[in-house]
Amino acid sequence: MKIGIIGAGNIGGNLTRRLTALGHDVSVANSRGPGTLTALAEETGATPVTVAEAARGAELVVVTIPLKNVPDLPSGLFDEAAEGFAVLDTGNYYPQQRDGRIDAIEDGGLTESRWTEQHIGHPVIKAFNGTYAQDILDKPLPKGDPRRMALPVAGDDEAAKKTVRDLIDELGFDTVDAGGIDESWRQQPDTPVYGLRGGVAEVTKALAAASPERPETFRA
């Protein structure tokens, strides 16, 4: 699969490492330009590109940047993406720690990923937002292993969701369908599933136990 990754931090960098190792054609971009990605490219074989080029020909685009930077993504970002491409959103809203206040989330009741969708103009699939980056490298297990971790996956586009869930399975993790993007509050920060290292049953139970009320620690 041809995959474009926008963001080369902990999650983006480790997804680049794993996906290239699995044989996928990965282009990776960050806000500082391809010249700063030389080491990652040499390590993995990924192609460093500008953000504007990251989605070119991509069947999957991974957006893994601070939420406050989503509005700064270039217009026309997906104009040259492959037909039927999917977008994977790993983002979280950290108002006190990083992002500042976003009124549409705080007052308008939008989930974090619905807000991202509105800014990028394309449906997203939410996954990896509560995953420890190092676990992407250290925790993969074969399908059927009882110790295999499961990740919640939310999204409205069933075809795109299947693409992401199949890829997560290939990466060595089970998945749990967490519903649509309007239900993705169940996996936002400080919910029971956020950061949970559990299997399918544990993740399913944690999603059901979530409260839609945003906790004080994650309010502006």
C-alpha positions as CSV (number, residue, x, y, z in Angstrom):
1,M,0.0,0.0,0.0
2,K,1.2,3.5,-0.7
3,I,0.9,5.5,2.6
4,G,1.6,9.1,3.3
5,I,2.4,10.1,6.9
6,I,2.1,13.7,8.0
7,G,4.0,14.1,11.3
8,A,7.2,12.4,12.3
9,G,6.9,12.5,16.1
10,N,6.7,9.5,18.3
11,I,3.6,7.9,16.7
12,G,4.4,9.0,13.1
13,G,8.0,7.9,13.4
14,N,7.2,4.5,14.8
15,L,4.4,3.9,12.2
16,T,7.0,4.8,9.6
17,R,9.4,2.2,11.0
18,R,6.8,-0.6,11.2
19,L,5.0,0.1,7.9
20,T,8.2,0.2,5.9
21,A,9.4,-3.0,7.5
22,L,6.1,-4.6,6.4
23,G,6.9,-3.6,2.8
24,H,4.6,-0.6,2.4
25,D,5.6,2.4,0.3
26,V,5.8,5.2,2.8
27,S,6.3,8.9,2.3
28,V,6.8,10.9,5.5
29,A,6.5,14.7,6.1
30,N,6.8,17.1,8.9
31,S,6.4,20.9,9.5
32,R,10.2,21.5,9.3
33,G,10.7,20.0,5.8
34,P,12.2,16.9,4.3
35,G,15.7,17.9,5.0
36,T,15.1,17.2,8.7
37,L,13.9,13.6,8.0
38,T,17.2,12.3,6.5
39,A,18.0,10.0,9.4
40,L,14.5,8.5,9.6
41,A,14.6,8.0,5.8
42,E,18.0,6.3,5.9
43,E,16.8,4.1,8.8
44,T,13.6,3.0,7.2
45,G,13.7,3.5,3.5
46,A,10.8,5.9,3.6
47,T,10.7,8.9,1.2
48,P,10.9,12.3,2.9
49,V,8.6,14.8,1.3
50,T,6.9,18.1,2.0
51,V,3.5,18.2,3.7
52,A,1.9,19.3,0.4
53,E,3.3,16.2,-1.3
54,A,2.6,13.7,1.4
55,A,-0.8,12.5,0.1
56,R,0.3,12.3,-3.6
57,G,-0.8,8.9,-4.8
58,A,-1.5,7.7,-1.3
59,E,-4.2,5.1,-0.5
60,L,-3.9,5.9,3.2
61,V,-2.9,9.3,4.7
62,V,-2.0,9.3,8.4
63,V,-2.4,12.7,10.1
64,T,-0.4,12.6,13.3
65,I,0.2,16.2,14.3
66,P,-0.8,18.5,17.2
67,L,-4.5,19.3,16.9
68,K,-3.7,23.1,17.0
69,N,-1.7,22.6,13.7
70,V,-4.5,20.9,11.8
71,P,-5.9,24.2,10.4
72,D,-2.4,25.0,9.0
73,L,-2.4,22.0,6.7
74,P,-2.2,23.1,3.0
75,S,-5.4,23.5,1.0
76,G,-5.7,20.9,-1.8
77,L,-3.7,18.5,0.4
78,F,-5.6,15.5,-0.9
79,D,-6.1,16.6,-4.6
80,E,-3.6,14.0,-5.9
81,A,-4.4,11.1,-3.4
82,A,-5.5,7.8,-4.8
83,E,-9.1,7.2,-5.6
84,G,-11.0,6.0,-2.5
85,F,-8.1,6.9,-0.1
86,A,-8.6,6.8,3.6
87,V,-7.4,9.2,6.3
88,L,-6.2,8.0,9.7
89,D,-6.4,10.5,12.5
90,T,-4.3,9.8,15.6
91,G,-4.8,13.3,17.2
92,N,-5.9,14.4,20.6
93,Y,-7.1,17.7,22.1
94,Y,-4.8,18.8,24.9
95,P,-6.1,22.4,25.7
96,Q,-4.2,23.0,28.9
97,Q,-1.0,21.2,27.9
98,R,-0.5,22.2,24.2
99,D,-3.4,23.3,22.0
100,G,-5.2,26.1,23.7
101,R,-8.9,26.5,23.6
102,I,-10.9,25.3,20.6
103,D,-14.4,26.7,21.0
104,A,-16.1,24.2,18.6
105,I,-14.9,21.3,20.8
106,E,-15.4,23.0,24.2
107,D,-18.7,24.7,23.4
108,G,-20.0,23.2,20.2
109,G,-19.9,19.6,21.4
110,L,-17.8,18.4,18.5
111,T,-15.6,15.3,19.0
112,E,-11.9,16.0,18.4
113,S,-11.9,14.0,15.2
114,R,-15.1,15.6,13.8
115,W,-13.4,18.9,14.2
116,T,-10.4,17.6,12.3
117,E,-12.7,16.3,9.6
118,Q,-14.3,19.7,9.1
119,H,-10.9,21.3,8.7
120,I,-9.3,18.9,6.3
121,G,-12.5,18.3,4.3
122,H,-12.4,14.6,4.3
123,P,-13.8,11.8,6.6
124,V,-11.3,10.4,9.1
125,I,-10.8,7.1,10.9
126,K,-9.6,7.6,14.5
127,A,-7.1,5.1,15.9
128,F,-3.8,5.1,17.7
129,N,-4.7,8.2,19.7
130,G,-4.5,6.4,23.0
131,T,-1.6,4.1,22.1
132,Y,1.8,4.4,23.6
133,A,4.2,5.0,20.7
134,Q,6.8,2.5,21.9
135,D,4.1,-0.2,21.9
136,I,3.9,0.1,18.1
137,L,7.4,-1.3,18.1
138,D,7.4,-3.6,21.1
139,K,3.9,-5.1,21.5
140,P,2.9,-6.6,18.2
141,L,1.8,-10.3,18.4
142,P,0.4,-12.8,15.9
143,K,-3.3,-13.1,15.3
144,G,-4.9,-15.4,17.8
145,D,-2.4,-14.8,20.6
146,P,-4.4,-14.4,23.8
147,R,-2.0,-11.6,24.9
148,R,-2.6,-9.5,21.8
149,M,-3.5,-5.9,22.4
150,A,-6.6,-4.4,20.9
151,L,-7.1,-0.8,19.6
152,P,-10.4,1.1,19.3
153,V,-11.2,2.3,15.8
154,A,-13.9,4.9,15.2
155,G,-15.2,6.3,11.9
156,D,-18.2,6.7,9.6
157,D,-16.8,5.3,6.3
158,E,-17.0,1.6,6.6
159,A,-14.6,0.9,3.7
160,A,-12.0,3.2,5.1
161,K,-12.5,1.7,8.6
162,K,-11.9,-1.7,7.1
163,T,-8.7,-0.5,5.5
164,V,-7.4,0.8,8.8
165,R,-8.5,-2.2,10.8
166,D,-6.8,-4.6,8.3
167,L,-3.6,-2.6,8.5
168,I,-3.7,-2.6,12.3
169,D,-4.1,-6.4,12.2
170,E,-1.1,-6.5,9.9
171,L,0.8,-4.4,12.4
172,G,0.1,-7.1,15.1
173,F,-2.9,-5.7,17.0
174,D,-6.6,-6.6,17.3
175,T,-9.2,-3.9,16.8
176,V,-12.6,-3.1,18.3
177,D,-15.1,-1.1,16.3
178,A,-15.8,2.0,18.5
179,G,-18.6,3.3,16.3
180,G,-18.8,6.5,14.3
181,I,-16.9,9.7,14.7
182,D,-19.6,11.2,16.8
183,E,-19.0,8.3,19.2
184,S,-15.2,8.8,19.2
185,W,-15.4,10.7,22.5
186,R,-15.3,7.2,24.0
187,Q,-11.6,7.0,23.2
188,Q,-10.5,10.6,23.8
189,P,-8.0,11.5,26.5
190,D,-8.9,10.5,30.1
191,T,-11.5,7.9,29.1
192,P,-11.1,4.3,30.4
193,V,-9.8,3.0,27.1
194,Y,-7.2,5.8,26.6
195,G,-3.8,4.2,27.2
196,L,-5.3,0.8,28.0
197,R,-3.1,-2.1,27.2
198,G,-5.9,-4.7,26.9
199,G,-7.4,-7.2,24.6
200,V,-10.7,-7.1,22.8
201,A,-12.9,-7.8,25.8
202,E,-11.2,-5.2,28.0
203,V,-11.3,-2.6,25.3
204,T,-15.0,-3.3,24.6
205,K,-15.8,-2.9,28.3
206,A,-13.7,0.3,28.6
207,L,-15.5,1.9,25.6
208,A,-18.9,1.1,27.2
209,A,-17.8,2.6,30.5
210,A,-16.9,6.0,29.0
211,S,-18.7,9.2,29.9
212,P,-19.4,11.9,27.3
213,E,-18.6,14.7,29.8
214,R,-15.2,16.1,29.1
215,P,-13.0,15.9,32.3
216,E,-11.7,19.1,33.9
217,T,-8.1,18.1,33.2
218,F,-8.9,18.2,29.5
219,R,-10.9,21.4,29.3
220,A,-9.5,24.8,28.6
